[in-house]
Amino acid sequence: MEQKVICGIEGVGIYGVISILICFTFFTGTFLWVVSLKKNYLKHMEDLPLDGSEKNSTDKNQPTTL
């Protein structure tokens, strides 16, 4: 039944082409963005979770010093 409904739509073939183009454009743009990232920026982002120089004031697991 769905096949008859879909085939009845005028120009339904273009929807597949448009969706592939949108997907291709998105992933190409993402790839180019990743390739263009600076190495210093990547190193900085890599070290952020392990950086102990800043304390999180909302962290309940850290003991409070008086």
C-alpha positions in Angstrom: 0.0 0.0 0.0 2.8 2.5 0.9 4.5 1.7 -2.3 1.5 2.8 -4.3 1.2 6.0 -2.3 4.9 6.8 -2.7 4.9 6.0 -6.4 1.9 8.3 -6.9 3.8 11.4 -5.7 5.1 13.5 -8.5 8.9 13.8 -8.6 9.5 11.4 -5.6 12.9 10.4 -7.0 14.4 13.8 -6.2 13.9 13.3 -2.4 16.4 10.5 -2.3 19.0 12.6 -4.2 18.4 15.6 -1.9 18.8 13.5 1.2 22.1 11.9 0.0 23.4 15.4 -0.9 22.5 16.8 2.5 24.2 13.8 4.2 27.3 14.0 2.0 27.6 17.8 2.6 27.3 17.4 6.3 29.9 14.7 6.7 32.3 16.4 4.2 32.0 19.6 6.2 32.6 17.8 9.5 35.7 16.0 8.0 37.1 19.3 6.8 36.5 20.9 10.2 38.3 18.1 12.0 41.2 18.2 9.6 41.6 22.0 10.0 41.8 21.9 13.8 45.1 23.1 15.2 47.3 20.6 17.1 47.7 22.9 20.0 43.9 23.2 20.4 43.5 19.4 20.3 46.2 19.0 22.9 44.5 21.5 25.1 41.1 19.8 24.8 42.8 16.4 25.4 44.3 17.6 28.7 41.2 19.4 30.0 39.6 16.4 31.8 42.9 15.6 33.6 43.7 19.2 34.5 43.6 19.5 38.3 44.4 23.2 38.5 40.8 24.4 38.7 38.3 23.2 41.3 34.7 22.7 40.5 32.6 24.4 43.2 29.7 22.1 42.7 31.7 18.9 43.2 30.2 17.2 46.2 32.9 14.5 46.4 35.8 16.9 47.3 36.4 17.5 51.0 35.8 21.0 52.1 38.7 22.7 53.8 38.0 25.2 56.6 
